[in-house]
Amino acid sequence: MTDNGSGKKWSCEYCTYLNFPAAKKCTLCKGPRPPQLITEEAVRSEQDIYKVASLASSDVDNANSRPNLSLSTSSANDPTKKWSCHMCTYLNWPRTARCSQCMTPRRKHSPPASTSCDKRSPLSVNVNICEGQGVSQAKAVSPNSPEAAREVNNDINRTVATKIHGKWCCKACTYENWPKSQKCIICGTSRGKIYPEGTSACGGSNILENEMSKKGSKKSPPLAIRNAENLEIQQQDGAAASPSNREDTSHQEERRMKVLRKRLRENDWFWLNACHGVVAGDPHAVEAYLTSGGDPARQLTQDEVTLLNRTSAFEVGYTLVHIAIRFQREDILAVLLTATDVAAKATKRLPSHVSPDIAADIKREISSSLRQRKGDFPCFFVTDAVTFALPTDIEDLPPPIQKQLFDELLDRDVQNELEAEESIINWSVEITDRLGSRLYSLWNRTAGDCLLDSVLQATWSVFDLDHTLRRALADSLNEGALTFYPRWKEYESMQAQSLQFSLDEEQWQQDWAVLLSLASQPGAALEQTHIFALSHILRRPIIVYGVKYVKSFRGETIGFARFQGVYLPLLWEKSFCWKTPIALGYTRGHFSALVPMEMDSDDAIGAGANIESNEDSQMAYLPLVDNEGKLLPVHFLTRSEVGKEESIMREWMECLVTKGGILVAVQKLGKRPVIVRQMLDEWLDRYRQLAHLQESHQSATAHPTQTFSSDGETDDE
């Protein structure tokens, strides 16, 4: 407070406004001038010390004789007038217990000792005094007592109830809005609900406590009510700035967070982790959410934003796509946009989804089958050659059930793009119909691990969720760099010369370091070199049927795709490898497994034709030319091997020429492992049961009552 001497301005103790020395009241809030203090300046100015003391005492008496600003005579006697907050001077409604701006409690005054209207004593108003009663008959109530709190709540309820059919008052800025408006037109605050008597108009803390006590309740209150509950808790328990009140507020917040966490289900945690994953650039969290059946178009709620506790990154109504755009996660954005298209269609249900326990056992078996070659080329390799094909039992299902199965198993978009739009697969009637080697595109995850997933799907019908194959790929490229690097550099040098540019040794090493880094990062997109290394890990050729051009989501051509072709394990000895290839499909930065379907032993033509009809003899035929008859390129050949592609393919694969003159590679399906057969049986049992239910329903509809003949049994009987 500034000096109140005659030569300086004085500061109002209510609004801190600096007034002129001659002013007796505050110019801004009309508050009384504080009493003058005895200062050293007054003594030095040779004033009479007794005169100064008498002046100070008279000022004190005058100040006591003035009415209190927070409860003036007019506002106390007239319940229709607003009261002024003693902290911020904001005019509040008569029955509000706290200031709407600074949340300061309204000052309480005890009733006077006598009923005489003395102008020298400050006025006091007791809200519990009814009209017609004397002040002396009113019972004094402590402001902090439960009775006073109930009275304030009842007053608020009565005030709000009188405004139900008229304008409603905003609880944030006290603006009176029209009845039909749901939000305040000034501050945008949602309109509060009117609660029955005994509860707060804002939805007091007892509602939240009741909700916490209902552990078995499945329904939670609306978001606006929960926010109002939290606001009321903070207003009641944390208004004062004392440490105890702040601790109470923190306890209330912790209790609220515990309630929110208890309401979350497993899929909700996947959803929150996916939101964090987009911000952190982790595609695995997003992939885990999508794999669990999460909706890519799900929006953040207010409670979820509170749990995430990062308002700078998350806002109510945001989806994963919004967050990816905000943080410029282009790779995750591509995954989300593709997943949105898939989620809008049929739900995918692959054998590994139906039998997760058996799929886990298969992945453990794959991990145990990996070995590392000793010597100058320490590359990892598998000990078993397994090729997956769709079981022929699918054809025994009714056509509607078959359609449902293929909708849940295949990627229709990839199948249509490779088969109909580009004519990359199944373009030969001789191969697809006569030889029974139609290729089917299995649905695959859309993360950066799609290449590794497609390789395991084409062999064991599982996904690389544990990153077993990725670790083997990274270790093989790192430890076998002395063998991989010269072959890669020579092949890339020839590609660079065809485009009339060259690189120095430092640039080659930098590019190689990037390839090694991509191989070791889960979720990172892989390139041609990684397919070449995977062919060595599998010890068998890999044939990729892919689009020629990479297109954007709008269908615009953005680059040339070089993935289509044959990848041979050229760095191994031929005797160490199998000649049975696997087939993959490539479309718009995405790999899919291409698998055939087994044929019945009764078929005269098809897989296993002219050979003994047993399970070990099942085979398919993969074309080594495109629909124009051009030979598929063989990647990572040296300069001395260029021009000998067909002879090299015949050395590394078992090749045949069909009657139509098409060069094909023989894919021997072999005997399916027992654990894979168990997984497929559980997967097919679901569709068999659906077919049985459908037949039972059709039979009951066609024959509502069944009768039997005494002449004998019919086929149906």
N, C-alpha and C positions, 0 to 999 in steps of 0.2 A: 504494500500500500504506500502510495506517495505521501509526502508531507502535506498536511492540511493547513499550513500556515496561510496567512492572508495573501502572500505573493505567489503561491503555487496552486496548480490545479489539484483537485482531490479525486481519488479513485473510488468508484461505487463498489461496495462490497458484494453486490449481487451480480452485476454484469461487467465489472471492471472498466466501465467507461470513464474517461477523464473529463471531469466537469470543471467549469470556471470557478474561481475561488468564491465569487459572490453567490453562487447557486446553492440553495438550501436543499434541493431535491435533485435526483439524477435526471438529466435531460432525456435520457433514453428510456429507462424503465421506471421513472418516478420514485425510485427508492430513496429513503432518508439519508441524509448526509451523516457519515460516521462522526463520532465525537473527536474533537481536536485533542492532541496529545501535548503534554508539556515538553518542549524541546529546549536544547541548549541555545538555539537562536533567540528564543523568547527571553531567556535570561540575559543573554549578551545585549539584547536591545533595550536593557534597563527597564523592562516592564515589571510591574508589581507582581511578585510571585503569587500573592494571595488573590490578585485580580484574575490572573491566568487560571488558577485552580478553581475559582468560582465560575469562570467562563466554561471551563471544561465540565464542571458538574452540572451547570445549567444545560449544556448540550446533551449530556447523558439523559437528563430528565426529559428534554424535548424529544430525544430519540425514543425513549420508552413510551412517551405519550402518543407517538405516531402508530398507526395501525400497521400490522404485519402485511408485507406485500404479497406473500404467497396466499394469504387468506384475508382479503380485504373485507371491509364491512359490507360493500355492495355484493361482492361475489359470495360471501358467506350467507347472507340473508336471502339472496336470490339464487335458487338452484338452477336457473336457466343460463346463467353466465359462466364463462370459462374461468379457470384458475391459472395463475402464472407460476411457472416453475421457478424456484428460487436459485437454480443453477444456470439455466440458459434462457430464462424469461419467456419460454414458449407457452402460448395460451392453449391449455388442454381442455377437453370436455369436462363438465362438472363431476361426472361420476368415475372418471379414470383414476386409478390408484397410482399410476406411474406416468412420468412424462413420456410422450410418444417419441420425442427426439433423442433425449439423453438417457432415458430409462431411470431417472432419479426418482425415488419414492416421494410421494406427496407428504408434505410436513403434517404431522399430527399434533394437535394442541389439546391439552386437558381442559375440561370445562372450568369456568371461573367459579370462585368461591361464593359469590353472591349474584343475585339477579339484577342488581342495580346497573344501569347503563352508564359506566364511568368512562369518559373519553380518554382518561389518562392511562388506562390499562389496555393491553392488546386484546383484540377480540379473538374468540375461539369458537369453532363450530364442531359439534359432535354429530356425526351422521346417524347415530343410533337414537337421537331425540326425535320423537314424533311431534307433530304439530299439536299444540294445545297443552303440552307438558312444560313445566317450568324447568329451568336449568338446574335448579337444586334437586329435582326429582330424577334427573338422568343419571344412569349408572355409568361411571367412568370405565372405559375399556382400553386396555393396553394396545398400542398400535401393532405389536408383534404377536398378539395372542391369536389363537385359532378363531375366536369369535369375530375379531376384526377382519380377518381374512375372508371368513364366510360372508360377512356383511358386504365387503367390497365386491366379491364375486356376484352376490345377489343384485347389488346395484348395477353392475355391468350387464347382467342378464336382463334386468328390467329395462335398462336403457336400450339395449340392442333389440329386445322384443318389441318395443314401441316403434321401431323403425323397419319392421319386417315388410309392411305394406307400403312404405315410402322409400325415400332415398336411404342408401346404406353408407355407413362411414368407413372409410379405409382405415385399417388398423395400423398402417405405417405412416401415412401423412395426414390422416383425419379429413381427407377430402370427401365430400358428400357426392356419391355417384348415383346415377339413375338405377332403378330396380332391375332392369333387364341386363345391365352390364355385368359381366363376370369378372372383369379385372378393373382396377383403378386406372382411369384415363390419365392420371398425373404420373404415378410411379410404377404402374404395371403390376402391382401386387394382386394376387388372386383374392377373390371375395371369400371371406371366412364363413364357416357354417354356424348356425344358431343351435346351441346345445341346450338340453333341458336343464332346469334349475338344479343347482348342486355341482355343476361343472363349469369350467371356464369358457368364455365365449371364443377364445382362441384354441380351445381344446387343451385343457390344463395337463399338468404332469401326471395326474392320476390315470389318464387314458393310456399313456405309455407304460405306466406301471402295471395296469391291468393286462395290457398286451404282453408284457414280459412274463406275467404270471400264467398266461395261457400257453403252456408248453405244447399241448396237443392240438392247438388251433392251427388250421392249414391256411386260413385267410388272414392277410395282413391289412391294416387300415390303408386308405389311399395315401398317396405320396404327399398331397397337400396337408392332410391331417397330421401325418408324421412330422412334417416340417413345422407345423404350428405347435405341435407338442414340444418339439425341441426348442423352439423359440420361447415358449412359455416357461420351460424349465430354466433356460438361461436368464429370463427376466426375473423369475422368482428367487433363484438360488445364486445368481452371479451378478446382481446389480451393483453391490458395493465393491470397492476396489481393495478390500482387505484380503490378506493371504488366505484366510479360512474360506471366504466366498469363492476365491479362485480355485481352491482345492475342491470345493463342492462342484464347481462347474466342470473341472477335469474329470471328476468321478462320474458325473452325469454323462459326459461325452464318452467315456470308456464304456459305461453301461450301454449306451446307445449303439456303439460299435459292436459290442458283443452280441446284441440282439440282431443286428444286421448280418453278422457272420453266421449266426445259428440258422438264419433263414436260407442261406445259400445252399444250393444243391451242388452235386459234382459238376454238372454241366455249367453252372454259374461260375465256378472256379476256373474251368477251362476258358470261359469267356473273358474273365478278368485277366488271366494270364496271357491270352491272345492280345488284349489291348496293350498290356505292358510289352509284349513281344514286338508289336508293330513299332512302338516308340523306340525300343532298344535295337531294332533291326534283326530280331530273332525269328526266323520263319518257322521254327519247330513248334513254338507255342501256338502259332496260327494253324499249323497243320494238325496239331493235336486237337484243337477245337473243332476243325472241320471234319476230321476223321471220327470224332465222337458223335457226329450228327448235328453239330451246331449250325445255326442259320447265319450265313454270311451277312444278311441284311439286318441283323439284330441291332437295336439302338440302345445307347447308354441311358440309364435312368438317373435320377438325382441321388438315390442311395448308392448306386454303383460308382458315381463320380466321387461321392464322399469316401467310399472305401478305397478308391484308387489314390485319393489324397494328392492330386496334382492338377490343380485347376488350370494351369498354363497349357496343359496338353489335352485334357479331356473336358468335354462339355456335354450337357444333356442333349440327347438326340443324335450324337455322333455314332457312326458305324465304323467298322474296321477300314472301309474304303476311305472315309473322311480322314481318319487318323493317318492312313498311309499317304494320302495326298498332302496332308499338312506337313508331314515329316519327310516327304519326297522319297518314300520307299517304293521304288519302281518295281523291284523284283517281287515284293509282297503284294503290290497292287495287281500285278499280272496274275498271281495265284488267286487273289480274291475275286477278280473279275471272271476268271475261268470257273472258280468254285460257285459263283453266283449262278452261272448258266447251268451247271450240273445240278445244283440244289433245286432249281426251278423245275427239274424233270424228275424222273423216277429215282427213288432211293436206291443206292448201290449196296448190294449184299453179295460179297464174294465168299468163296469157301473159307478163307482165313478169317473173315468177319464172323461167320457162323460158328466156327470152332476155334476160338482164340487159344485155348489150351494146347490143342494139337499143333496149331501154327507155331506156338512158342517152342514146342518140342522139335519141330522141323528146323527152326532157326538155330537151336542148340546143336542139332546134328550137322547143319551146314558149317557152323563155327568149328566143330570138332574135326570136320573133314578137310579143313585148310591146313596146308603144309607149306614150308618154305624150302626152296631148292638151295642146296649148298653148292659152293663153288664161286665162279666168277659172275654168275647171273643169279643173285639171291632173290628170285621172284617167287611170290606165293602162288599156289595152285591147289585145285580141289582134287579129291581122290575118286569122286563118283561122277559119272556122266548121266544126268537125269534130264529128260525132256518131257514137258507137260503137254497134254492134249486133252480136249474136252471129252468126257465119257460119252459113249454111244447110247447110254441109258436116257439121255435127254430126248432122243427121238421117240421114245416110248410114251412120253407125256402127251396129254391133249394139246392141241394147238394154242388155246388161250394160256395154258400154263407155260408152254414153251416160250410164248411171247413175253410173259412176265419174267421168266428166268433170264432171257437174253437182255431185257431192259435193265435188270438189276446186275447183270454180269458184264455186259459189253459197254464200250464207249461209242454210242451211236454217232456222235459228231466226228470222231476220228475215223470210224468205219465208213461214214458217208464221204468224208473228204478224200480218203485214200482209194476208195472203191468207185465212187460215182463221179466226183468232181474232177479228180486228177487221173483216174485209171492207172493207179500204181500197183494195186493188188487185185487179185481175182479178175483180171482182164482176159484171161484165156479160159474159154469154155472147156477145152480139152483137159486142162489141169484141174479146174474146180469141179466139173461134173463127172467126166469119165474117170479121172484118176482120184477123185474124192479128196482133193487137197485144198479146199477153201480155207482161207485164213480168217480168223476172228480176232478183233481188237479188244483185248481185255481192258476194263476200266483201271486207271492208275491214278495215284495221287498226283497233285499238280504242284508239288514243291520241287526244289532243286535236286531232289534225290530220285527223280522219275527214271533216269537211266538205270540206276542200280536196282530200283524196284522192278522195272520191266525185265531186267536180266534174271532176277530171281523168280518172277512170275512165269517166265518162259521155261524155267527149269523145275522149280519146286512149288510154284503157285503160292508164294508168300511175298511179303514186303520186307525191305531192308530197314525195319524199324530200329534195330539195335546198331545200325551202321557197321555191321560186321564186314560186309563187302567193301564199304568205303575205306575202312581202316586197312584192309588188305591191299586195296588199290593204292592208297597213299604210301604205304610201306614199300610196295613193290617199285613204285616210281622213284622213291628216294634212295632205297638201297641198291636198286638196279639201274641207277642213272648212267653208269658207264656203258651200259649196253643199249638202253633206250635212247639216250641223248643223240648219239651219232646218227641212228636211223631216223629219228624225228627231224634233226637238223638238215639232213640231206633231202628228205622229202619236202620239207617246207621251203628249202632253197629252190628246188625245182618249181614249186608253186609260185614263189616270188619272182623268179626269172620269167615265167610265162606272163606275169603282169608287169614286167619291165621295171622291177625295183629290187634292191638288195639291202641287206642289213650287215652291220659289223658284228664282231664277236660279242661285244658287250651287250648289244641289243638282243642277240640270240640268248644269252644267259639270263637276261631280264625276263624275256618271254617264257623261258623254261621255269624260272622261279615262280612266275604267275601260275603256270600249270600245276606245279607242285603244291602251291598254296590252295588252289581250287580243290585239288583232290583231298586235302586234309580238312577242309571246312564243311561240316554237315550243312546241307541245304544249298551249297554253291552249285551253280550250273556247270556241267562238264562239257568237254569238247571231244574232237575226233581222237586226240591222243589217248584219252581215257578209254574210249571204246577199244582202241588197239591194245592197250594194257589189259583190259578185261578179257579179251580173247585169249591172252596168255594165262590169266588166272583160271579161266574155264577150260583151257587146253583144247579149244574147239573154235571153228569159225563162227563169226557173227555176221549175218546179212541184215542190212538196214534198208528198208523200203521207205523212202522219205520224199517230201515235196521238194521241188526244185527251187522255189523262191519262198522266203520268209515274209509273211504278211502281217500287218498290224491288225488291231481289233476292228478297224474300219474296212478291212479288206485291201488296204494299200500295200504294194510291194515295197519292202524296206531293205531287202538284202538278198544275197544268193546263198542258199543252203547247200553245203557240201557233205552232208552226212550220208546220203544214199551211197551204197556200195558194199563191198565185201571187205571184212577185216579178218586177216589170217594171223595165227600165232607164228609169225615168220622167225622169231628169235629162238624158238624151241626146235628140237629135232622132230622130224615128221613121225618117227616111231613113238614119241612121247605123247602125241596128241590124238584126239578122236576126230574122225572125218564127218561126224554128224553135226550140222550147223543148227543154230537157233535164229529165229527171225524177230526183228523189232521194227516198229513203225515210228516215223518222225513227222510231226505236224506242228508248225508254229511254236517252236521251242519246247516241244513236249514229246517224250518217248512213251510208247505203249508196246506191250508184248503182243505178238501175232502168233497165235497157236492154231493148229488144225483140230479136227474132230476125228476120233477113232471111228472105224468102220466095222460093221457087223461081219462076222466070218462067212455069212451066207452071201454076201455081195460078190458078184462075179467079177466086177471091175471096181477098182478103187485102191485104197491103201491095202497093201498086202496082196495085190494081184499077181498071179503066176508064182506065188510063193506059198509055203505051208501056212495054213490059216490058224495061227496061234497068236497069243498075245505078244510074244517076242518078235514076231515078224511084221508088226504094224509099222507102216512107214508113210511119209508124205513127201511131196515133191515141191521144191521151192524154185521158182524161175530165176535164172541168172542173167536174164535180159529184160529190158523194159518192153512196154507195149509197142514200141516201134522196132523192136528186134535188135537194139543196140546193147552191147555187152555192158553189164554193170561195172563201174570202176573198182579196181583193187587198190586200196590205200596203203601208203607207207612202203612202196616199192623203191628200190634203188635204181640208179640210172641204168645199170646193166639188166635189170628185170623189166623195165618199161618196154611194152610191145609184146610181152609174153604172158598177158593176163589170162588167157584161156587155158594155156598149158599149166600155168601155176595153179589155177583153180582146180584143174583135174588132178593135180598132185596132192592137194590138201583136202579135197572133198571127193566123194563118190558121185560122179556126174553121169547123166544120161541125156539122150536126145529123144524126145517124144516123136510120135508119128507125124505130128505137125511141124517138126523141125525146131522145137523149142529146147534150148539147153537148160536143164534143171539139175538141182542138187538133191540127192536123196537124204531125207531126214528120218532116221530110224527112231521110232518112238520108244522101243524097248519095254521092259517090264516095269510097271509103276511100283515104286516103293510101298511097303505095307502102310507106313504112317501117312503117306499121301492118299492112299486108297481109303483109309479110315476117315480122313477129313472130307473127302469127296462124298462118301456115303452119308455122313451127317448132313452135308449140304444138300444132297439130293433128297433126303428123307422129308425135308420140309415141303418140297414141291410135290413129292408123291402124296403126302397127306392132303395138300390142297387139291390135287387131282381126285383123290378118293372122296373128299367132301363134295366136290363139284358133281361127281358121278352119283353120289347118294342123293344130292338135292335134285338132280335131273330125274333120277329114278322115282323119287317120291312125288315129283310133279307129274310125271307121265303116268304112274300107277299109284293112285292114292290108296287103293285097297287091293291087296294081293290075294288071289284065290288059287287053289290047287285042284288039279284034275285027278280023278281016280283011275284014269286009264294009263297013267305012267307019269314020269318026271320029264319036264321040258328042260331045255338048255338053261333057261333062267333059273329054274328050281335047282 
